Amino acid sequence: MSAENQQERLDSYIAGYVDGEGSFHVAIQKVAHVKFGYQLLPEFHVSQRSDYAKFLKMIQRKLGGYIKANHAKSELDKNLVLVVRDRQDLLTKVIPFFEKNLLFSPKQKDFMKFALIIRAMDKKVHFEKKGFVRLLRIALSMNRNGLYRKDITRKIRI
């Protein structure tokens, strides 16, 4: 099997794994010193049990980021999570990877929104009120319309 074919298979495997265990997320954080009182923090996450950490390290070599312990729900939870938060890694590694290696679940729509938000932020769209509100609405529509997100919409006054 050629090296190119092996790489394609690995990339497909990573995309499939992320389809099940990954997420494209835009956190909304209250920060007093920023223009609108909140900032958008795009993050790519993928989790794995700690005894399979070498797979996360393989993804990390390709997409960047750092590996940390997951927010444990119990002391038995030994999961790790790869987090890519650096905007340049998101722009130059994560987005191109998932544009080439499509997801098959509804997560593909979240990825498309995620990529749109990051590219808009790279163009400083979020520095203007209209742009910030637009990106905020897109972020809140992600991940099943924020099913697991705290009800932040009532708190934000822009």
VEXBAGU-639166 format. One record per residue (C-alpha): residue number from 1; residue in three letters; x, y, z. Coordinates in Angstrom, 1 decimal. Layout:
BEGIN
<r><k>NUM</k><r>ALA</r><px>X</px><py>Y</py><pz>Z</pz></r>
...
END
This chain:
BEGIN
<r><k>1</k><r>MET</r><px>0.0</px><py>0.0</py><pz>0.0</pz></r>
<r><k>2</k><r>SER</r><px>1.4</px><py>3.4</py><pz>-0.9</pz></r>
<r><k>3</k><r>ALA</r><px>2.2</px><py>6.0</py><pz>1.7</pz></r>
<r><k>4</k><r>GLU</r><px>-0.4</px><py>8.3</py><pz>0.1</pz></r>
<r><k>5</k><r>ASN</r><px>-3.0</px><py>5.7</py><pz>0.3</pz></r>
<r><k>6</k><r>GLN</r><px>-2.1</px><py>5.0</py><pz>4.0</pz></r>
<r><k>7</k><r>GLN</r><px>-2.4</px><py>8.7</py><pz>4.7</pz></r>
<r><k>8</k><r>GLU</r><px>-5.8</px><py>8.9</py><pz>3.1</pz></r>
<r><k>9</k><r>ARG</r><px>-7.0</px><py>6.0</py><pz>5.2</pz></r>
<r><k>10</k><r>LEU</r><px>-5.7</px><py>7.5</py><pz>8.4</pz></r>
<r><k>11</k><r>ASP</r><px>-7.3</px><py>10.9</py><pz>7.5</pz></r>
<r><k>12</k><r>SER</r><px>-10.6</px><py>9.1</py><pz>6.9</pz></r>
<r><k>13</k><r>TYR</r><px>-10.3</px><py>7.2</py><pz>10.1</pz></r>
<r><k>14</k><r>ILE</r><px>-9.6</px><py>10.4</py><pz>12.0</pz></r>
<r><k>15</k><r>ALA</r><px>-12.6</px><py>12.1</py><pz>10.4</pz></r>
<r><k>16</k><r>GLY</r><px>-14.9</px><py>9.2</py><pz>11.3</pz></r>
<r><k>17</k><r>TYR</r><px>-13.6</px><py>9.1</py><pz>14.8</pz></r>
<r><k>18</k><r>VAL</r><px>-14.2</px><py>12.9</py><pz>15.2</pz></r>
<r><k>19</k><r>ASP</r><px>-17.7</px><py>12.4</py><pz>13.8</pz></r>
<r><k>20</k><r>GLY</r><px>-18.4</px><py>10.3</py><pz>16.9</pz></r>
<r><k>21</k><r>GLU</r><px>-16.2</px><py>11.7</py><pz>19.6</pz></r>
<r><k>22</k><r>GLY</r><px>-15.4</px><py>15.2</py><pz>18.5</pz></r>
<r><k>23</k><r>SER</r><px>-17.0</px><py>18.6</py><pz>18.6</pz></r>
<r><k>24</k><r>PHE</r><px>-16.7</px><py>22.0</py><pz>17.1</pz></r>
<r><k>25</k><r>HIS</r><px>-17.7</px><py>24.5</py><pz>19.7</pz></r>
<r><k>26</k><r>VAL</r><px>-17.7</px><py>28.3</py><pz>20.2</pz></r>
<r><k>27</k><r>ALA</r><px>-17.6</px><py>29.1</py><pz>23.9</pz></r>
<r><k>28</k><r>ILE</r><px>-19.1</px><py>32.4</py><pz>24.9</pz></r>
<r><k>29</k><r>GLN</r><px>-17.2</px><py>33.9</py><pz>27.8</pz></r>
<r><k>30</k><r>LYS</r><px>-18.0</px><py>37.0</py><pz>29.9</pz></r>
<r><k>31</k><r>VAL</r><px>-15.0</px><py>39.3</py><pz>29.9</pz></r>
<r><k>32</k><r>ALA</r><px>-15.2</px><py>42.8</py><pz>31.3</pz></r>
<r><k>33</k><r>HIS</r><px>-12.4</px><py>44.4</py><pz>29.3</pz></r>
<r><k>34</k><r>VAL</r><px>-13.7</px><py>43.5</py><pz>25.8</pz></r>
<r><k>35</k><r>LYS</r><px>-15.9</px><py>45.8</py><pz>23.7</pz></r>
<r><k>36</k><r>PHE</r><px>-19.2</px><py>44.0</py><pz>24.1</pz></r>
<r><k>37</k><r>GLY</r><px>-18.6</px><py>42.3</py><pz>27.5</pz></r>
<r><k>38</k><r>TYR</r><px>-18.3</px><py>38.8</py><pz>25.9</pz></r>
<r><k>39</k><r>GLN</r><px>-15.9</px><py>37.1</py><pz>23.7</pz></r>
<r><k>40</k><r>LEU</r><px>-16.2</px><py>34.2</py><pz>21.3</pz></r>
<r><k>41</k><r>LEU</r><px>-13.7</px><py>31.3</py><pz>21.9</pz></r>
<r><k>42</k><r>PRO</r><px>-13.8</px><py>28.7</py><pz>19.0</pz></r>
<r><k>43</k><r>GLU</r><px>-12.5</px><py>25.3</py><pz>20.1</pz></r>
<r><k>44</k><r>PHE</r><px>-12.2</px><py>21.9</py><pz>18.5</pz></r>
<r><k>45</k><r>HIS</r><px>-12.3</px><py>19.0</py><pz>20.9</pz></r>
<r><k>46</k><r>VAL</r><px>-11.9</px><py>15.2</py><pz>20.5</pz></r>
<r><k>47</k><r>SER</r><px>-12.0</px><py>12.8</py><pz>23.5</pz></r>
<r><k>48</k><r>GLN</r><px>-10.6</px><py>9.4</py><pz>24.2</pz></r>
<r><k>49</k><r>ARG</r><px>-10.0</px><py>7.1</py><pz>27.1</pz></r>
<r><k>50</k><r>SER</r><px>-6.6</px><py>7.6</py><pz>28.7</pz></r>
<r><k>51</k><r>ASP</r><px>-5.4</px><py>4.1</py><pz>27.8</pz></r>
<r><k>52</k><r>TYR</r><px>-5.8</px><py>5.0</py><pz>24.1</pz></r>
<r><k>53</k><r>ALA</r><px>-3.9</px><py>8.3</py><pz>24.5</pz></r>
<r><k>54</k><r>LYS</r><px>-1.6</px><py>7.5</py><pz>21.6</pz></r>
<r><k>55</k><r>PHE</r><px>-4.5</px><py>8.0</py><pz>19.2</pz></r>
<r><k>56</k><r>LEU</r><px>-5.1</px><py>11.5</py><pz>20.5</pz></r>
<r><k>57</k><r>LYS</r><px>-1.4</px><py>12.2</py><pz>20.1</pz></r>
<r><k>58</k><r>MET</r><px>-1.6</px><py>11.1</py><pz>16.5</pz></r>
<r><k>59</k><r>ILE</r><px>-4.5</px><py>13.6</py><pz>15.9</pz></r>
<r><k>60</k><r>GLN</r><px>-2.5</px><py>16.3</py><pz>17.8</pz></r>
<r><k>61</k><r>ARG</r><px>0.5</px><py>15.9</py><pz>15.4</pz></r>
<r><k>62</k><r>LYS</r><px>-1.9</px><py>16.5</py><pz>12.5</pz></r>
<r><k>63</k><r>LEU</r><px>-4.2</px><py>19.2</py><pz>13.9</pz></r>
<r><k>64</k><r>GLY</r><px>-2.3</px><py>20.9</py><pz>16.8</pz></r>
<r><k>65</k><r>GLY</r><px>-3.6</px><py>21.7</py><pz>20.2</pz></r>
<r><k>66</k><r>TYR</r><px>-3.0</px><py>20.2</py><pz>23.6</pz></r>
<r><k>67</k><r>ILE</r><px>-4.2</px><py>17.1</py><pz>25.5</pz></r>
<r><k>68</k><r>LYS</r><px>-5.6</px><py>17.4</py><pz>29.0</pz></r>
<r><k>69</k><r>ALA</r><px>-7.8</px><py>15.5</py><pz>31.4</pz></r>
<r><k>70</k><r>ASN</r><px>-11.4</px><py>15.7</py><pz>30.6</pz></r>
<r><k>71</k><r>HIS</r><px>-13.8</px><py>17.4</py><pz>33.1</pz></r>
<r><k>72</k><r>ALA</r><px>-14.3</px><py>14.3</py><pz>35.2</pz></r>
<r><k>73</k><r>LYS</r><px>-17.9</px><py>13.5</py><pz>36.2</pz></r>
<r><k>74</k><r>SER</r><px>-16.5</px><py>11.0</py><pz>38.6</pz></r>
<r><k>75</k><r>GLU</r><px>-13.2</px><py>9.7</py><pz>39.8</pz></r>
<r><k>76</k><r>LEU</r><px>-13.6</px><py>6.7</py><pz>37.5</pz></r>
<r><k>77</k><r>ASP</r><px>-13.6</px><py>9.0</py><pz>34.5</pz></r>
<r><k>78</k><r>LYS</r><px>-10.1</px><py>8.8</py><pz>33.0</pz></r>
<r><k>79</k><r>ASN</r><px>-10.9</px><py>10.3</py><pz>29.7</pz></r>
<r><k>80</k><r>LEU</r><px>-8.6</px><py>12.8</py><pz>27.9</pz></r>
<r><k>81</k><r>VAL</r><px>-9.5</px><py>15.5</py><pz>25.5</pz></r>
<r><k>82</k><r>LEU</r><px>-7.5</px><py>17.1</py><pz>22.7</pz></r>
<r><k>83</k><r>VAL</r><px>-8.3</px><py>20.8</py><pz>22.5</pz></r>
<r><k>84</k><r>VAL</r><px>-7.4</px><py>23.0</py><pz>19.6</pz></r>
<r><k>85</k><r>ARG</r><px>-8.0</px><py>26.6</py><pz>20.5</pz></r>
<r><k>86</k><r>ASP</r><px>-5.1</px><py>28.4</py><pz>18.7</pz></r>
<r><k>87</k><r>ARG</r><px>-6.8</px><py>30.4</py><pz>15.8</pz></r>
<r><k>88</k><r>GLN</r><px>-3.9</px><py>29.8</py><pz>13.4</pz></r>
<r><k>89</k><r>ASP</r><px>-4.1</px><py>26.0</py><pz>14.0</pz></r>
<r><k>90</k><r>LEU</r><px>-7.8</px><py>26.2</py><pz>13.5</pz></r>
<r><k>91</k><r>LEU</r><px>-7.4</px><py>28.2</py><pz>10.3</pz></r>
<r><k>92</k><r>THR</r><px>-4.5</px><py>26.3</py><pz>8.8</pz></r>
<r><k>93</k><r>LYS</r><px>-4.9</px><py>22.7</py><pz>10.1</pz></r>
<r><k>94</k><r>VAL</r><px>-8.4</px><py>21.9</py><pz>11.4</pz></r>
<r><k>95</k><r>ILE</r><px>-10.5</px><py>23.7</py><pz>8.9</pz></r>
<r><k>96</k><r>PRO</r><px>-8.6</px><py>22.5</py><pz>5.8</pz></r>
<r><k>97</k><r>PHE</r><px>-8.6</px><py>18.9</py><pz>7.2</pz></r>
<r><k>98</k><r>PHE</r><px>-12.3</px><py>18.8</py><pz>7.7</pz></r>
<r><k>99</k><r>GLU</r><px>-13.0</px><py>20.5</py><pz>4.4</pz></r>
<r><k>100</k><r>LYS</r><px>-11.1</px><py>17.7</py><pz>2.7</pz></r>
<r><k>101</k><r>ASN</r><px>-12.4</px><py>14.9</py><pz>5.0</pz></r>
<r><k>102</k><r>LEU</r><px>-16.1</px><py>15.5</py><pz>5.3</pz></r>
<r><k>103</k><r>LEU</r><px>-18.2</px><py>14.3</py><pz>8.3</pz></r>
<r><k>104</k><r>PHE</r><px>-21.3</px><py>12.3</py><pz>7.7</pz></r>
<r><k>105</k><r>SER</r><px>-23.4</px><py>13.2</py><pz>10.8</pz></r>
<r><k>106</k><r>PRO</r><px>-25.2</px><py>16.5</py><pz>11.5</pz></r>
<r><k>107</k><r>LYS</r><px>-21.8</px><py>17.5</py><pz>13.0</pz></r>
<r><k>108</k><r>GLN</r><px>-20.9</px><py>18.6</py><pz>9.4</pz></r>
<r><k>109</k><r>LYS</r><px>-23.3</px><py>21.6</py><pz>9.7</pz></r>
<r><k>110</k><r>ASP</r><px>-21.7</px><py>22.5</py><pz>13.0</pz></r>
<r><k>111</k><r>PHE</r><px>-18.3</px><py>22.3</py><pz>11.3</pz></r>
<r><k>112</k><r>MET</r><px>-19.4</px><py>24.6</py><pz>8.5</pz></r>
<r><k>113</k><r>LYS</r><px>-20.7</px><py>27.2</py><pz>11.0</pz></r>
<r><k>114</k><r>PHE</r><px>-17.5</px><py>26.8</py><pz>13.0</pz></r>
<r><k>115</k><r>ALA</r><px>-15.3</px><py>27.5</py><pz>9.9</pz></r>
<r><k>116</k><r>LEU</r><px>-17.5</px><py>30.5</py><pz>9.0</pz></r>
<r><k>117</k><r>ILE</r><px>-17.1</px><py>32.0</py><pz>12.5</pz></r>
<r><k>118</k><r>ILE</r><px>-13.3</px><py>31.5</py><pz>12.6</pz></r>
<r><k>119</k><r>ARG</r><px>-12.8</px><py>33.0</py><pz>9.1</pz></r>
<r><k>120</k><r>ALA</r><px>-15.0</px><py>35.9</py><pz>10.0</pz></r>
<r><k>121</k><r>MET</r><px>-13.1</px><py>36.5</py><pz>13.3</pz></r>
<r><k>122</k><r>ASP</r><px>-9.9</px><py>36.4</py><pz>11.3</pz></r>
<r><k>123</k><r>LYS</r><px>-11.3</px><py>39.3</py><pz>9.3</pz></r>
<r><k>124</k><r>LYS</r><px>-12.1</px><py>41.1</py><pz>12.6</pz></r>
<r><k>125</k><r>VAL</r><px>-15.9</px><py>41.0</py><pz>11.8</pz></r>
<r><k>126</k><r>HIS</r><px>-16.6</px><py>40.4</py><pz>15.5</pz></r>
<r><k>127</k><r>PHE</r><px>-15.1</px><py>43.8</py><pz>16.4</pz></r>
<r><k>128</k><r>GLU</r><px>-18.3</px><py>45.5</py><pz>15.1</pz></r>
<r><k>129</k><r>LYS</r><px>-21.5</px><py>45.1</py><pz>17.0</pz></r>
<r><k>130</k><r>LYS</r><px>-23.5</px><py>43.8</py><pz>14.0</pz></r>
<r><k>131</k><r>GLY</r><px>-20.8</px><py>41.3</py><pz>13.2</pz></r>
<r><k>132</k><r>PHE</r><px>-20.5</px><py>40.1</py><pz>16.8</pz></r>
<r><k>133</k><r>VAL</r><px>-24.2</px><py>39.6</py><pz>17.1</pz></r>
<r><k>134</k><r>ARG</r><px>-24.3</px><py>37.7</py><pz>13.8</pz></r>
<r><k>135</k><r>LEU</r><px>-21.5</px><py>35.4</py><pz>14.9</pz></r>
<r><k>136</k><r>LEU</r><px>-23.0</px><py>35.0</py><pz>18.4</pz></r>
<r><k>137</k><r>ARG</r><px>-26.3</px><py>33.9</py><pz>16.9</pz></r>
<r><k>138</k><r>ILE</r><px>-24.5</px><py>31.4</py><pz>14.6</pz></r>
<r><k>139</k><r>ALA</r><px>-22.5</px><py>30.1</py><pz>17.6</pz></r>
<r><k>140</k><r>LEU</r><px>-25.7</px><py>29.6</py><pz>19.7</pz></r>
<r><k>141</k><r>SER</r><px>-27.3</px><py>27.7</py><pz>16.8</pz></r>
<r><k>142</k><r>MET</r><px>-24.5</px><py>25.1</py><pz>16.9</pz></r>
<r><k>143</k><r>ASN</r><px>-24.5</px><py>21.7</py><pz>18.6</pz></r>
<r><k>144</k><r>ARG</r><px>-28.3</px><py>21.1</py><pz>18.6</pz></r>
<r><k>145</k><r>ASN</r><px>-29.1</px><py>24.7</py><pz>19.1</pz></r>
<r><k>146</k><r>GLY</r><px>-27.1</px><py>24.8</py><pz>22.3</pz></r>
<r><k>147</k><r>LEU</r><px>-28.9</px><py>21.8</py><pz>23.9</pz></r>
<r><k>148</k><r>TYR</r><px>-26.1</px><py>21.4</py><pz>26.5</pz></r>
<r><k>149</k><r>ARG</r><px>-25.3</px><py>25.1</py><pz>26.8</pz></r>
<r><k>150</k><r>LYS</r><px>-26.3</px><py>27.1</py><pz>29.9</pz></r>
<r><k>151</k><r>ASP</r><px>-29.0</px><py>29.6</py><pz>29.0</pz></r>
<r><k>152</k><r>ILE</r><px>-26.7</px><py>32.4</py><pz>28.1</pz></r>
<r><k>153</k><r>THR</r><px>-29.1</px><py>34.2</py><pz>25.7</pz></r>
<r><k>154</k><r>ARG</r><px>-31.0</px><py>35.9</py><pz>28.6</pz></r>
<r><k>155</k><r>LYS</r><px>-27.8</px><py>37.1</py><pz>30.2</pz></r>
<r><k>156</k><r>ILE</r><px>-26.3</px><py>38.8</py><pz>27.1</pz></r>
<r><k>157</k><r>ARG</r><px>-27.3</px><py>42.4</py><pz>26.7</pz></r>
<r><k>158</k><r>ILE</r><px>-25.9</px><py>43.8</py><pz>23.4</pz></r>
END
